Amino acid sequence: MISNQEFSGITEVFTKRGAKVVDIKCNDREKGIAKDADTMFEDFKVKIEELRRTKPVFHDINGKPELKRQQPIAILLSSKTRFGDAIGHVDKIATPNSYGLGILIKKLKEYDPTIPIIVDGCQSIGRNDAGEELQRLGCDIYLSGGGKGLGVGNVGFLAAKRVAPEEKGKSWLAHINEDEGEEETQKILKNPCSVLRPGKATEDIRRIGEFGMALQLLMLNADTWRSLSGSDKRQMRERVAEHMQKLTHQAIGRANEYAMALLTNKNFPVPMDDVGKLVENADIQKQFGCHVVYPVHRKGRDYNGILTITFPNIGSTPERENYMKEQLGKLGYSVEQCHYDRRGIRLSFHYLHEEKDVDKLFKAMEKIHIDFLAKLVARKEIKTFDELREESPNVPDDWMED
């Protein structure tokens, strides 16, 4: 279960080694909602049983051929949301579905406890971890890096679940070959990470130390960055998650207001007779707007500190594909090109950002947009707003996900 824009990057290391990867979406794009745990489990079960029905393979075990059905080597769950809420909030439920991912993992483990379940938390730690615990989450392997929410690059951690010897046959370590010897088997069960071979090099103690300190700070019941009231006694990671939601809410609000702000800007390059009436036109709002690409990200229950936005008026031809990203880079803003064929950019907030920083970013994007249109007006000798609309056409209808 991997978000669309990260699918290739995450799976490439497996496919290069001959693995087959089957993707399962965590969002219902047609309805614009995140799926609940029950729906996700049924999707997984269908795929697993379909795999087991096809192409049985022979394995040579102790000199004797044995017929075995194919089954997943592992299940990788990757999401942008905090790891206890990676399924999102289910419709018709008023309270947050903060245990959505845990419910899914529990169902998968009840279905087949021998399939290892890996959770990618790179987007969660330091951004959307609302206080859930790994033991409660129930995954077998949890991994995260420091370069996303914590800002410590080129370092990460992996946590693997220990298994009691009597539970081995019904665990994610059931595949361990007993021929390796009782002592080695017990060693692996007690510490699965002992079999890893990361390579030999000088350890980067500084980065490891920075990463460890950042993780410890998130566990404190003190607000070390003063982002919220001192009377709040929750752990820092819970307050950071709430702060991220506020920043995302602010950004979505500014995106919704973007067309009005752009068209009423005193530096807009062509005259308009009745701006108020023009802005009420849905087609004009779409053409000159800033849009949140994915429907599921337009709803408050799924705010998570990351937003993919796009500017149809700027990205309507291939040569303009990276225009907003490049211009923001010149101003010191580092944004990620995303939704590639559709010219979107991804905004990722940090816990040190404030709402005023979001406002400043949108002001910068508005100025970039105005400058872009001004150059177009000068080059094409455009005189009226209608001519500008014609010369900076909106993209095709299938460009946006509605």
Buried (B, 14 or more C-beta within 10 A) or exposed (E): BBBBBBBEEBBEEBEEEEEEBEEBBBBBEEEBBBBBBEBBBEBBBEBBEEBBEEEEEEEEEEEEEEEEEBEBEEBBBBBBBBBBBBBBBBEEEEEBBBBBBBBBBBBBBEEBBBBBBBBBBBBBBBBBBBBBEBEEBBBBBBBBBBBBBBBBEEBBBEBBBEBEEEEBEEBBBBEBEEEEEEEBBEBBBEEBEEEEEEEEEEEEEEBBEBBBEBBEBBEEEEBEEEBBEEEBEBBBBBBBBBBBBBBBBBBBBBBBEBBBBBBEBEEBBBEBEEBEEBBEEEEBBBBBBBBBBBBBBBBEBBBBBBBBBBBBBBBBEEEBBEBBBEBBEEEEBEBEBBBEEBBBBBBBBBBEBBBEBBBEBBEBBBBBBBEBBBEBBEEEEBEEBEBBBEBBEBBEEEBBBE
